[in-house]
Amino acid sequence: MEKIVFRSPEDGEDVEFFVVEQTRINGADYLLVTEEEEGDCDAFILKDVSQEKGEDSMYEMVESEEELEYLSRIFEEILDDVDFAM
């Protein structure tokens, strides 16, 4: 599983996540990430909000309930052994 590091814009601290899966929907890139490599843990869906494709990408956590439900169903279909509880 790929490990990626994000830098928080608020405090500049690094946050590490493990990329479980990624997908592209309607021209937008999404990542399903966790803080732990294995086992049951919290998962987050991140959306690429970069203006231009460059060296550094900018991601934001998806917070819209409607968008989260839709993307959760997509990731559940991609990953047969994953169930989301909201």
Backbone bond lengths (Angstrom), bond angles and torsions (degrees), N, CA, C in turn:
res aa  C-N    CA-C-N  psi(-1)  N-CA   C-N-CA  omega(-1)  CA-C   N-CA-C  phi
1 M - - - 1.447 - - 1.525 107.65 -
2 E 1.306 115.12 134.05 1.460 120.71 -178.79 1.527 110.69 -75.57
3 K 1.321 115.75 137.35 1.465 121.98 177.01 1.527 107.40 -106.86
4 I 1.329 115.65 132.31 1.462 119.99 178.13 1.522 109.26 -125.92
5 V 1.307 115.34 155.48 1.461 121.64 -178.95 1.520 108.13 -119.11
6 F 1.320 114.94 129.95 1.452 121.83 175.88 1.520 108.70 -112.33
7 R 1.315 116.43 145.43 1.460 121.58 175.33 1.517 107.52 -106.16
8 S 1.318 115.02 123.04 1.457 121.54 -179.96 1.528 109.63 -68.64
9 P 1.340 118.00 128.13 1.464 119.82 178.83 1.527 112.88 -70.31
10 E 1.353 116.81 -23.00 1.462 119.80 -177.99 1.528 112.13 -73.04
11 D 1.343 115.93 -48.33 1.460 118.25 -174.44 1.535 113.92 -122.44
12 G 1.326 117.42 -0.82 1.458 121.01 177.75 1.519 115.14 74.87
13 E 1.341 116.96 5.21 1.462 120.12 179.98 1.519 110.68 -78.66
14 D 1.343 115.43 148.46 1.449 121.16 177.22 1.524 110.28 -85.18
15 V 1.337 116.23 139.79 1.453 123.47 177.19 1.525 106.90 -126.84
16 E 1.330 116.45 127.88 1.460 120.61 -178.97 1.524 110.55 -99.86
17 F 1.331 114.78 138.26 1.458 122.40 175.90 1.524 109.28 -133.67
18 F 1.321 115.05 156.72 1.454 121.84 172.95 1.526 107.46 -105.48
19 V 1.322 116.94 129.40 1.457 121.57 -179.83 1.524 108.75 -83.50
20 V 1.319 115.71 115.32 1.463 122.09 178.93 1.531 109.61 -83.92
21 E 1.332 115.87 -43.65 1.469 120.63 -178.38 1.515 108.61 -161.04
22 Q 1.308 115.81 159.72 1.457 120.85 173.79 1.513 108.74 -138.76
23 T 1.345 115.83 154.19 1.456 120.58 179.47 1.520 108.76 -153.13
24 R 1.318 114.56 164.08 1.469 121.50 177.12 1.527 107.00 -123.89
25 I 1.331 115.90 123.62 1.464 121.64 -178.86 1.520 108.48 -131.07
26 N 1.327 115.72 126.07 1.470 121.41 178.46 1.524 112.15 51.08
27 G 1.334 116.87 39.76 1.461 121.86 176.62 1.512 115.15 81.83
28 A 1.322 118.15 1.34 1.465 121.67 179.18 1.527 109.82 -110.93
29 D 1.329 116.23 139.86 1.464 122.13 178.13 1.520 110.01 -94.37
30 Y 1.350 115.73 136.16 1.459 122.45 179.84 1.523 109.61 -127.99
31 L 1.327 115.53 145.26 1.461 122.38 174.51 1.516 109.07 -120.30
32 L 1.328 116.04 137.64 1.458 122.36 169.10 1.514 105.37 -101.28
33 V 1.336 117.23 117.09 1.462 121.40 -174.67 1.525 110.95 -127.30
34 T 1.342 115.49 157.44 1.464 122.43 174.76 1.522 108.58 -134.53
35 E 1.319 115.21 161.97 1.469 120.00 176.76 1.518 111.63 -86.79
36 E 1.338 116.87 -20.19 1.462 122.40 179.96 1.526 108.99 -114.07
37 E 1.323 116.17 145.47 1.462 119.31 -178.07 1.524 112.41 -74.62
38 E 1.329 117.21 -32.26 1.462 120.70 -177.25 1.521 111.03 -135.99
39 G 1.327 115.12 162.01 1.462 120.67 174.94 1.512 112.75 85.84
40 D 1.334 114.10 178.08 1.458 120.82 177.64 1.516 109.47 -75.75
41 C 1.315 116.77 129.52 1.465 120.86 178.70 1.521 108.66 -161.41
42 D 1.312 115.34 173.87 1.455 120.60 177.70 1.520 109.54 -68.04
43 A 1.317 115.40 142.23 1.459 121.89 176.20 1.521 108.27 -122.23
44 F 1.308 115.13 151.85 1.462 121.59 -179.52 1.516 108.62 -131.65
45 I 1.317 116.12 146.83 1.456 120.88 174.14 1.517 107.19 -109.64
46 L 1.320 114.97 124.72 1.459 121.73 -178.35 1.521 109.74 -112.21
47 K 1.327 116.05 142.53 1.461 121.84 179.90 1.517 108.80 -114.37
48 D 1.337 116.07 133.84 1.458 121.52 177.34 1.524 108.27 -74.54
49 V 1.322 116.55 116.70 1.462 121.50 -179.15 1.525 111.36 -112.75
50 S 1.321 116.91 19.34 1.462 121.36 179.31 1.520 109.59 -61.50
51 Q 1.309 116.08 139.91 1.457 120.72 178.29 1.523 111.50 -74.17
52 E 1.332 115.38 -41.11 1.459 120.81 179.04 1.513 108.17 -132.11
53 K 1.321 116.06 149.56 1.461 119.97 176.56 1.519 108.06 -74.00
54 G 1.304 115.68 108.34 1.451 120.86 -179.09 1.509 110.44 -133.55
55 E 1.291 115.80 -160.16 1.457 121.03 -178.20 1.520 112.12 -68.02
56 D 1.319 117.38 -41.88 1.461 121.56 -179.33 1.526 109.99 -108.01
57 S 1.320 115.65 132.30 1.460 120.68 176.07 1.516 108.88 -98.94
58 M 1.315 116.02 152.38 1.457 121.43 176.41 1.519 108.23 -115.75
59 Y 1.330 116.11 127.62 1.460 121.42 -179.35 1.522 109.60 -121.60
60 E 1.332 114.63 146.37 1.459 122.03 173.41 1.515 108.32 -125.82
61 M 1.327 116.24 147.48 1.459 119.81 175.36 1.517 109.28 -70.90
62 V 1.309 115.43 136.13 1.462 120.77 176.63 1.523 107.26 -73.85
63 E 1.323 116.97 124.12 1.463 121.09 -176.47 1.524 113.34 -115.96
64 S 1.316 117.75 -17.76 1.455 121.62 179.81 1.525 108.76 -67.27
65 E 1.335 116.98 124.47 1.470 121.96 -179.66 1.530 111.07 -57.77
66 E 1.317 116.02 -42.64 1.461 121.04 -179.02 1.533 110.82 -63.24
67 E 1.312 116.35 -46.30 1.467 121.18 179.56 1.531 110.89 -66.69
68 L 1.338 116.97 -39.31 1.465 120.56 178.14 1.527 111.76 -62.67
69 E 1.319 117.15 -43.69 1.462 120.53 179.23 1.527 110.84 -62.19
70 Y 1.318 116.42 -44.83 1.460 121.07 -179.87 1.529 110.47 -62.29
71 L 1.333 116.95 -49.48 1.468 120.94 -178.07 1.524 111.51 -67.33
72 S 1.319 117.65 -34.42 1.465 120.53 177.30 1.520 110.60 -61.01
73 R 1.324 116.87 -42.50 1.468 120.13 177.76 1.531 111.37 -63.05
74 I 1.321 116.45 -39.24 1.472 120.82 178.53 1.524 109.92 -63.15
75 F 1.340 117.03 -49.02 1.459 120.18 -178.88 1.534 111.42 -66.32
76 E 1.327 118.48 -33.93 1.466 120.93 176.02 1.523 110.95 -63.13
77 E 1.334 117.15 -37.12 1.464 120.46 177.57 1.526 111.54 -68.91
78 I 1.322 116.30 -39.62 1.471 120.64 -179.73 1.528 110.30 -67.44
79 L 1.329 115.78 -42.80 1.476 121.68 -177.19 1.529 108.14 -105.70
80 D 1.293 117.38 104.94 1.462 121.37 -175.74 1.529 113.98 -60.69
81 D 1.333 118.15 -31.57 1.459 121.38 -172.20 1.529 113.65 -100.19
82 V 1.339 117.77 21.34 1.464 120.97 -177.06 1.515 109.65 -118.59
83 D 1.331 115.90 133.19 1.459 122.06 173.38 1.529 107.79 -126.06
84 F 1.313 115.69 137.31 1.458 120.64 179.66 1.520 110.07 -102.74
85 A 1.304 115.78 137.16 1.461 121.79 173.16 1.526 106.98 -119.63
86 M 1.309 115.61 124.04 1.476 118.89 -177.97 1.498 109.99 -106.92
